Amino acid sequence: GKSIAVTGKLHHFTRDSINAKLESLGAKPASGVTAKTHYLINNDATSNSSKNKKANELNIPIITEEDFLKIENLKT
């Protein structure tokens, strides 16, 4: 039931495939970052994107695609 937003360039997924993977794991893909967002997936944590800035302002963890894959593998 976690809300997870994605931004930036992906290496292992397309945008559609990561959203499908999130849904298959019971998470809700989010189009933006709000106070209800649990994680932001971004391979460039130093990016000046609006999603990164908002996540930092709201103290939302920013994880890489690799971090997501590790977490996802723990659940299977």
C-alpha positions as CSV (number, residue, x, y, z in Angstrom):
1,G,0.0,0.0,0.0
2,K,3.0,2.3,-0.2
3,S,3.0,5.3,-2.6
4,I,6.2,5.4,-4.7
5,A,7.2,8.0,-7.3
6,V,9.8,7.5,-10.0
7,T,11.9,10.1,-11.7
8,G,14.9,10.3,-13.9
9,K,16.5,7.8,-16.3
10,L,16.0,4.1,-15.5
11,H,18.5,1.4,-16.4
12,H,16.5,-1.8,-15.7
13,F,12.9,-0.8,-16.4
14,T,10.8,1.4,-18.7
15,R,8.5,3.8,-16.9
16,D,5.5,1.5,-17.7
17,S,7.3,-1.7,-16.6
18,I,8.4,-0.2,-13.2
19,N,4.9,1.1,-12.6
20,A,3.6,-2.4,-13.4
21,K,6.2,-4.0,-11.0
22,L,5.2,-1.5,-8.3
23,E,1.5,-2.4,-8.7
24,S,2.3,-6.2,-8.7
25,L,4.0,-5.7,-5.3
26,G,1.0,-3.9,-3.9
27,A,2.5,-0.4,-4.2
28,K,0.8,2.6,-5.8
29,P,2.8,4.4,-8.5
30,A,2.6,8.1,-7.9
31,S,3.0,10.7,-10.6
32,G,4.3,13.3,-8.2
33,V,5.8,13.7,-4.7
34,T,3.5,14.7,-1.9
35,A,3.4,14.2,1.9
36,K,1.7,10.8,1.2
37,T,4.6,9.5,-0.9
38,H,6.7,6.9,0.9
39,Y,9.7,6.7,-1.5
40,L,11.1,8.3,-4.6
41,I,13.1,6.1,-7.0
42,N,15.8,8.1,-8.7
43,N,19.2,7.0,-9.9
44,D,20.6,10.5,-9.5
45,A,20.0,11.6,-5.9
46,T,21.9,14.8,-6.5
47,S,19.5,15.8,-9.3
48,N,17.8,19.3,-9.1
49,S,14.5,17.9,-10.4
50,S,11.4,19.2,-8.8
51,K,10.6,15.7,-7.5
52,N,14.0,15.4,-5.8
53,K,13.6,18.9,-4.2
54,K,10.1,18.0,-2.9
55,A,11.3,14.7,-1.6
56,N,14.1,16.4,0.3
57,E,11.8,19.0,1.7
58,L,9.4,16.4,3.0
59,N,12.2,14.0,4.2
60,I,11.0,11.3,1.8
61,P,13.7,8.6,1.2
62,I,15.2,8.7,-2.2
63,I,16.3,5.2,-3.3
64,T,18.1,4.1,-6.5
65,E,16.7,1.6,-8.9
66,E,19.3,-0.9,-7.5
67,D,18.0,-0.3,-4.0
68,F,14.5,-1.0,-5.3
69,L,15.7,-4.3,-6.9
70,K,17.3,-5.4,-3.7
71,I,14.1,-4.7,-1.7
72,E,12.0,-6.4,-4.4
73,N,14.2,-9.5,-4.3
74,L,13.8,-9.8,-0.6
75,K,10.0,-10.1,-1.1
76,T,10.2,-12.9,-3.6
